Amino acid sequence: MSAQRPWPQWAPRQPVAKRRHRLLRTLLVLGLAAVLALVGLGAGAVWWGTNHYGDQVTRIPDAFPTGPRPPKPAKHDGGTTFLLAGVDSRSKQPTTGNDATTRLWRYGAQRSDTMMLVHLSADKRTVHVMSIPRDSWVPLPGHGSAKVNAAFSWGGPPLMIQTVEQLTRTRVDHFGVIDWHGFKALTDAVGGVPMTVPRDSYDPVLQQHFTAGTHVMHGEEALAYVRQRHGVPGGELDRIKHQQQFLRSLVGEMRGEVGLTDPLGTARMLDAITRTVSVDNRMSNGDLRDLVVGLRHLDASDAHFTTAPVVRSEMIRGQYALILDQAKLRAQWHAVETGSS
């Protein structure tokens, strides 16, 4: 056993407490450096990822109407307004995302099954979502009055955007759409979405039973649940509740997959989104990057869901229709856009 190496005469001994203090300080500096490196890597990954996957997102040309459009209010909060649509295309081939093998829109071939107006505040700390019932009876520019879901069927994205802008007196900044194929694929990509069903029900049209309790729903079942309006007391309004519930849960599942510590999960989510969703061609990769960075900080408490106010239902030309309180709707959305809600 060798003798203990003597302490050099020229190196004065330091008290144990001081040496521990220096070691702790060194570890803190190294830890801070590691955190900064990780943040830098994360920022770089977000930049690379949104450019790489952003180039793969299917853009919709000429999505916006060419005629006059409403101005933004004088006290606008500087945020961004999106119109999101789910279309009920019964095509055997996908029509949205880069999986699409056929055209997004053909006259009379599909209608909008889901329609949500989404406003993301300028600081990206708050999201407001207003669902517009598909059976809402509204003016369609150049077509008289009809159900709002006919706008997409008759004129594609431009007429749909124009109809919603006229109805709400707001300016839509961006448009996104997903079809049934994409909805099922995106749901399955996150491994299913947990949904709490409030009561047992049966939809005779979809021929689907739903059992009370919390279940992880996959593509086919999830699609049936967000489409259900028969066998539930609220009809169309209950369907909207299902859709909002699903969106909130889906975003939670996607956030769980996306993170600096799980690059494979992030890649899976970005790949699933690019395969299933189409957006307007005015949305640049920079817009997508700003959106991804901003949404990373949102949680469920930052999202506020409402439904366009309904006055009554009635039969019009043999069709079930919902009559909206348009003045109240516009006032509510104006409060959202100006940050006074």
Buried (B, 14 or more C-beta within 10 A) or exposed (E): EEEEEEEEEEEEEEEEEEEEEEEEEEEEEEEEEEEEEEEEEBEEBBBEBBEEBBEEBBBBEEBBBEEEBEEBBEEBBEBBBBBBBBBBBEBEEBBBBBBBEEEBBEEEBBBBBBBBBBBBBEEBEBBBBBBBBBBBBBBBBEEEEBBBBBBBBBBBBBBBBBBBBBBBBBBBBBBBBBBBBBBBBBBBBBEBBEBEBEEEBEBEEBEBEBEEEEBBBBBEBBBBBBBBBBBBEEBBBBBBBBBBBBBBBBBBBBBEBBEBEEBEBBBBBBBBBBBBBBBBBBBEBEBBBBBBBBBBEBEEEBBEBBBBBBEEBEEBEEEBBBBBBBEEBBEBBBEBBBBEB
